Amino acid sequence: MKRCMRRLTERSLHNAALFYLRRYAASETQLTRVLTRKARRRAKEQGDEATDVAALVQAVVAQVVRAGYVDDARLAAAKVSSLHRAGKSRRAIRFTLRTKGLAAHAEVALAGSQTSDADAAWTLARKKKLGPYRPAGLRAERRTKDLAAMARAGFSFALARAVVDAASAPSPAAP
């Protein structure tokens, strides 16, 4: 059974943008990708290849940005905070922000972050049970794998070695 598709209009694209933004926090770039994909699919299903999808999408994205539904700087700051808490390095965070279309806001958001790479490295070690969080009998044989895990997470070799080779985990800071 073939679905009856409504005509692709600025209003229908605007509704799709609002529906998407209710579910996901998105950057301008991400929203543009999602709406472009949706608009092209709908135009193709309707056999209306002549529709200027890019102009419609840009108009809708501009509207939601003006309305304050999309704020790349705020999203970048939230992503930095969240990724640091997850144990990601600054290098990994820069990469993630770049793929989300937030490269322009990455450095400002990272500069505003209170978490250092060392704190994030200890968080990763605790979550993945690396180095001093590993049972004493397994530490020596798993050292190389622990260092590799830290390197894949984007931490420098010196920092990874300091965390993995630490005699004990640091005591948690008092609130």
N, C-alpha and C positions, 0 to 999 in steps of 0.2 A: 504494500500500500504506500503510495507516494504522499508525503506530507505536503500540505499547502503552505508554502513559505510566504511570509509577508515581504513586501517590497523593502529593499535596503534603503533606509532613509537616515538622516542625521538623528532624528528622534529615536528610531529603533536602536541605532548604534549607541546613543547616549544611555538608553535604558540598559543595554548590555554592559556598558562600562560601569554603571552604578551597581549592577548585580555582581559583577566581578569584584569590584572594590569592597562590597559588603563582605565578601568571603576572604579576600587576600589583600595584604598590604603590598602595593605595587609602585614601582618607579614609573616615571613618564615613559621610559624606554620599554619597560615590560608591558605596560598598558597599550602602547602603540603596537607592539608585536602581537599581542592577544587580539586586539580589535582588527588589525590588518588581516590576520589569519581568518577571523570570523567573517569579515566583510568579503574577502576574496572567495571564501567557500560559498557564502550565500549568493554572491553575484554569479558564480559559476553554476550553481544549482538552478538559478533563474534564467540562465542563458544570457545574462546581461553583462558581457565582458567589457562593455564600453563605460561602465560606471567608474568614475574617478574615485577609487577607494582611498588613495593616499590623502586627497583633499578632505574627504569626509572624516577620516580618522584623525587627521591633524586638528580639524575644527572641534571635534568632540574632546580630544585630549586637552586642548587649550581651555575648553569650558570647565572641565573638571579640575584642572590646575587652578584656574581663577577662583573656582568655588572653594578651594582649599582641601579637596578630597585627596589630592596627590601632593605630597611635599617631600621631595627627594632628600633634602638636608635632614629632616626629621627621621626619615626612613633609614638613612645611612647611619645616623647616631644610634638608632635602636638596633640595627644589625650589628654594629661594632660591639655594643654592650652585650648582646646575646651571644655572639660568636666568641667573645673573650670568656664569658662564663662557661662556654662549652669547651674551653681549652684550646682555642685556635690561636695561632701566631699572627703577628701583624702582617706578615707576608701572605698567609692564607686568607686573611680578612681582606687585604687589598685585592687579591684575585677574585674572591667571592663578590665584592662590591663592583668590580669591573664587569663581571658577567651579568650582574643585575642591572647594569646601566647606571651605576652610581659612582663611576670613577672620578668625576669632577668633585664629588663631595667626600671622597675617601680620606684624604689627608686632614681635612678639617675635623672630621668625625674621629679619626684616630688620635689627633692632637688633644681632643677634648676627653678622651678616655682616661679613666683613673687606673686602669689595669695595665700592668707591665707584661712584657713577654715572659718574664720569669714567673709571675703569678699564673699566667695561662699555662706555662709548661708544667708547673706543679699540679694544676687542676687536671691536665691531661694525664699525668702520671697517676694521680689518685683514681681517676675514672677508669683508666685502662689497667690499673694495677701494675704499673711499671716501676722499675728500680726499687726504692725502699718500701714500696707498697706490695711487692712480690714476696712470697715466702722465702726465708733466708736460704734454704737449700736449693732453690731454683734460680737465684739471682745471677750467679756466675755463668751458668749455661745459657741463660736467656738474655744476657747483656747486649749482644749484638742485635738481636731482634728488637729489644727495647730502644736501642739507639736508632735503629731503622724506623721504628714507629714515630719517634720524635722528629726525625728528619722529614718523613713524609708529611708530618703535620706543619712543616715549615720552620721549625726552630733551628738555630745555628748549631753546629757540631759542639762548640764549646758549652753552650747552655744545655744541650741534650746530655752531654757527658757529665756536667755538674749535677744534674737532676738524677740521672740513672746511677751514678757512682756515689751519691750522697749516703752517708752512714745511716741516717734516719730522716724521716719526713719532718718538715718544719711544723711547729705547733700552730694550730689555727689562731688567727688574731682575735683578740678580745673585741667584742662589739662596742 
